[in-house]
Amino acid sequence: MIDPSTYHAWHGIVPMGEFLAESDPGMFLVGGEGSHVIDRAGRRYLDARSSMWNVTLGYSCEPVKAAIRRQLGDLPSGTVMRYEHPPQITVDYAAALAAWLPPTLRHIRFGNTGSQMTEAAAMLSRFHRRMTGETGREYVVAVHGSYHGTGPLATALTGEQILHEWSAPLDDRTVHVAAAPADGCDDSCGGRRDDDCVRPLAEVVDRLGPQRVTAVIVEPVMGNYLHAASTHQLESLIRYCRGHGVHVIVDEVTTGAGRVAAMTVSGRLALEPDMIVLGKGLSAGYFPLTALAVADPIFDALATPPVRLGFPNGSTTDGHPLGAAAGLAVLEILTADGFLDGVRERGRQLRDTLLDTLADDPHVGDVRGEGMLLGLELRYRDGTPWTLRDVYRLRLACRDNGLLVSYADGVMPLLPPLTISVDECAELATVLGKTITAYAAEHLTS
Ligand SMILES: Cc1ncc(COP(=O)(O)O)c(C=O)c1O
């Protein structure tokens, strides 16, 4: 237990009382090495959650560390807010990043958090309407169960009712639709079933009136459940939105920057959304860095606004040169020959190792996902998914056995660094297997 009178850091979202009661100062992290972190008590943990899903290149990525050190020597701070002296390295980074995004998205805004950028995307869509005289278009449509961060607009976009209730009042021009049915399209229908794929969205757009909807925001893989939208669902969504003059924002904060063995899912599928949000792996977690890539027509309409005020959104540290230095070094690694193919292959290995090692465990179902964005399905003996509470308690048992993992409803997300080794994949599967067996024997009756 931690003495509340001596602990002054206040963490995001978790109830602090529970944290203080269940933790001890020996657990504070003091070191990182490869895919492992080390706590004050000297315990090593395999970090199969990459901190907050962002430390994609592990803790020993020398080229990124060296780039930040170099930049510290040259220009340790700077901004792209308000003034006409952007850091050179930030300008270079924007050009380098744009070259690896879908060709229609050439304008990059930088930020520090994913939440900041999802809010910026929704606000930019609305602001664009102001410039084009479509001021009735205010509604942003998101998906139930999605996650787009926290903040008055980001929380409103996030499709979790409990967060809405506990953070109200929020932006009141957001609406949620059911995710397109998982069996609505498996990419094999050759595009004949557009209707099924976009029906939930079309119903809401019809109800509101298309002239009142400005944008739709969607995650290619829903982080909360690790359900991937099919290619055809994403293509149909974009086609439908184009037809109705609605912007498409693809939130690739989790899926982008290598996590699913691609720079972006949008790029891999040759999608042409109006905006893409990136974060997490962009700097491999070595510096707060996020980005919003924007298509020409939106940028062009805003370049010369009627009053001397561009899109009124941004923060002091946007475009920070240390972030840009980290981002450039990460980009170089991700785009080196064979790196992303290697991530795909290692992801397959991890999946196979998990399925082999856990084959006899009646509580283990399939492994969802691809690349290093995997989810282990946990089932009771009657086939129903484990509750969030059981997955959460399994997470704590894994931690006690030296393995850090995330938790979700019925599924254990596994997002280790992209650079995890073959031996570490085996370590992950072995510890997980032992922990599930022990947990089930002690706590589960079915
Ligand atoms: C898909 C998605 N969007 C947005 C966010 C918010 O990012 P941040 O936590 O950096 O604000 C997250 C964070 O987990 C995310 O997964």
Ligand as a Chemical Component Dictionary entry (heavy atoms), coordinates in Angstrom:
data_LIG
# 
_chem_comp.id                   LIG 
_chem_comp.type                 NON-POLYMER 
_chem_comp.pdbx_formal_charge   0 
_chem_comp.three_letter_code    LIG 
# 
loop_
_chem_comp_atom.comp_id 
_chem_comp_atom.atom_id 
_chem_comp_atom.alt_atom_id 
_chem_comp_atom.type_symbol 
_chem_comp_atom.charge 
_chem_comp_atom.model_Cartn_x 
_chem_comp_atom.model_Cartn_y 
_chem_comp_atom.model_Cartn_z 
_chem_comp_atom.pdbx_ordinal 
LIG C1 C1 C 0 -8.057 5.076  -31.410 1  
LIG C2 C2 C 0 -7.645 6.087  -30.390 2  
LIG N1 N1 N 0 -7.925 7.369  -30.584 3  
LIG C3 C3 C 0 -7.571 8.324  -29.706 4  
LIG C4 C4 C 0 -6.903 8.003  -28.554 5  
LIG C5 C5 C 0 -6.534 9.080  -27.575 6  
LIG O1 O1 O 0 -5.154 9.257  -27.551 7  
LIG P1 P1 P 0 -4.442 9.933  -26.281 8  
LIG O2 O2 O 0 -4.546 8.960  -25.151 9  
LIG O3 O3 O 0 -3.039 10.161 -26.740 10 
LIG O4 O4 O 0 -5.161 11.203 -25.992 11 
LIG C6 C6 C 0 -6.565 6.664  -28.311 12 
LIG C7 C7 C 0 -5.840 6.298  -27.077 13 
LIG O5 O5 O 0 -5.805 5.184  -26.650 14 
LIG C8 C8 C 0 -6.947 5.674  -29.243 15 
LIG O6 O6 O 0 -6.661 4.382  -29.064 16 
# 
loop_
_chem_comp_bond.comp_id 
_chem_comp_bond.atom_id_1 
_chem_comp_bond.atom_id_2 
_chem_comp_bond.value_order 
_chem_comp_bond.pdbx_ordinal 
LIG C1 C2 SING 1  
LIG C2 N1 SING 2  
LIG C2 C8 DOUB 3  
LIG N1 C3 DOUB 4  
LIG C3 C4 SING 5  
LIG C4 C5 SING 6  
LIG C4 C6 DOUB 7  
LIG C5 O1 SING 8  
LIG O1 P1 SING 9  
LIG P1 O2 DOUB 10 
LIG P1 O3 SING 11 
LIG P1 O4 SING 12 
LIG C6 C7 SING 13 
LIG C6 C8 SING 14 
LIG C7 O5 DOUB 15 
LIG C8 O6 SING 16 
# 
